[in-house]
Amino acid sequence: MFSLDKLIRNNIKGLSPYSSARDEFSGEAKVFLDANENSLGSPLNKWYNRYPDPHQVKLKAAISQVKAVNTDRIFLGNGSDECIDLLYRCFCQPGKDNVIICPPTYGMYQVSAEINDVAIKKATLLDNYQLDLVHLENLVDENTKIIWLCSPNNPTGNCLNREDIEMVLNNFNGLVVVDEAYINFARQRSWVQELQEYPNLVVLQTFSKAWGLAGLRLGMAFASPEIVEVMDRVKPPYNINQVTQELALQALEEVGQVNDMIRLLVDMRDALAEVLVQLPNVEKVYPSDANFLLVKMKDARGIYNKLLEQGIVVRDRSNVKLCEDCLRITIGTEQENTTLVDALNNLN
Ligand SMILES: *Cc1c(COP(=O)(O)O)cnc(C)c1O
C-alpha cells in the first residue's frame, strides 16, 4: 500500500514552514507596513518594491484552466530543476535513502541526488530506449523513495511505453516522477489527467521548452494535494518572482500562439530528420517526440568540433552509454536548420 507518511523525511514531517508577512495577511489593505519593503518604490516604473505572492494564486488559477487540473494539485518551482531538488529534500533521507534513474536520461536527477547525498541506482534503458522493467524491479529496496522517468526522454527523444509506466505506478510504493518537459511535442498524452488514480504519481512540466520561456525559470509539478502540501512547506517562500508571475500569466493567454509554434517546430523537426538521414555522415536519426533530434554519426566528436569552428553548437552525447557517436540537435529556426545542414554538407 502507498503511504505518503512513510515517504516523508522525518525532519520535514513536523516542520512548521516560515510564515512570511504576506502569508499572515493576504487580503486587501491600503497600507502595507508589514514586510520591510521600500515604501517609496523602486528605480523601475513598477511595483517591484513589493514581495510577490508566495502562493502564486492568480498564476495557479490560470494554469489550472489551461491544464484542467485543480489548483491544489499544482506546485510551482524556479524551473523544474527546483522541483527536482525539492522532491529530494522532502522525501529522501541523505545517507540512507536511494532513488532509481533510467539512463541515458536528464542529468539533473543524478546531480541533484549527489548534492543531497542520496544514493543513485541505475536501470539502464534497453537498446530500444524503453524501460528495463525486470532490472528496475530488482533494484527496488525498502529505502528506494523515487523512480525518475523522463517521457519524452532527453536525450533519446522517445516516449516511454505507457503500459510500462503504468506497471511502475501500480507496483512501486514510492514516488514515480514522470518528467514531461517535452510532452507538448509528443503524440502521447500527458499523465496529468491520471493523478486521481495514482497517489504516487508526480508529473513535471516546464515553461522552458514549448512555451519558449526558459529565461523566466518556471517549472510545474502536478501531484496529489498531500504531496503538493509537503513541497509547499519546504520551498523558499518567494521562489517564483514577481516578473515571472506577471509574464507567465500573460503568456498563458496566448495558448493559440504557443500551439502554432509547437506545430511549426514539429513540422520542422520531421523535415530536418528527412534531410539529415540522407547525409553521408549520418548513420541514423532516431524518431523524436521532442523538439530535438538524436543523430548517430560517423565520428560524432569530430563533427561536433567542426561545427563549433563554424559557430554552430550542438550537444555532444557521444560519450553517453547507448548514445555512442550521437549528437543531440535542437530544432532551430528555418534559417538555423539550413545553416546546420549546409555545414554538415561541407565537412572536409
Ligand atoms: C529542459 C528540461 C527540463 C527543464 O528544466 P527547467 O528547470 O524547467 O528549465 C526538465 N527536464 C528535462 C528532461 C529537460 O530536458
The ligand as an SDF file (V2000), in Angstrom:
LIG
                    3D

 15 15  0  0  0  0  0  0  0  0999 V2000
   14.8780   21.0570  -20.2550 C   0  0  0  0  0  0  0  0  0  0  0  0
   14.4300   20.0270  -19.2970 C   0  0  0  0  0  0  0  0  0  0  0  0
   13.7950   20.3830  -18.1050 C   0  0  0  0  0  0  0  0  0  0  0  0
   13.5150   21.8210  -17.8150 C   0  0  0  0  0  0  0  0  0  0  0  0
   14.1130   22.2920  -16.7000 O   0  0  0  0  0  0  0  0  0  0  0  0
   13.7430   23.7690  -16.2380 P   0  0  0  0  0  0  0  0  0  0  0  0
   14.4900   23.8570  -14.9440 O   0  0  0  0  0  0  0  0  0  0  0  0
   12.2590   23.8240  -16.0610 O   0  0  0  0  0  0  0  0  0  0  0  0
   14.2310   24.7240  -17.2770 O   0  0  0  0  0  0  0  0  0  0  0  0
   13.3420   19.3860  -17.2640 C   0  0  0  0  0  0  0  0  0  0  0  0
   13.5010   18.0940  -17.5750 N   0  0  0  0  0  0  0  0  0  0  0  0
   14.0830   17.7170  -18.7250 C   0  0  0  0  0  0  0  0  0  0  0  0
   14.1820   16.2930  -19.0510 C   0  0  0  0  0  0  0  0  0  0  0  0
   14.5830   18.6690  -19.6000 C   0  0  0  0  0  0  0  0  0  0  0  0
   15.1860   18.2790  -20.7260 O   0  0  0  0  0  0  0  0  0  0  0  0
  1  2  1  0
  2  3  1  0
  2 14  2  0
  3  4  1  0
  3 10  2  0
  4  5  1  0
  5  6  1  0
  6  7  2  0
  6  8  1  0
  6  9  1  0
 10 11  1  0
 11 12  2  0
 12 13  1  0
 12 14  1  0
 14 15  1  0
M  END
$$$$
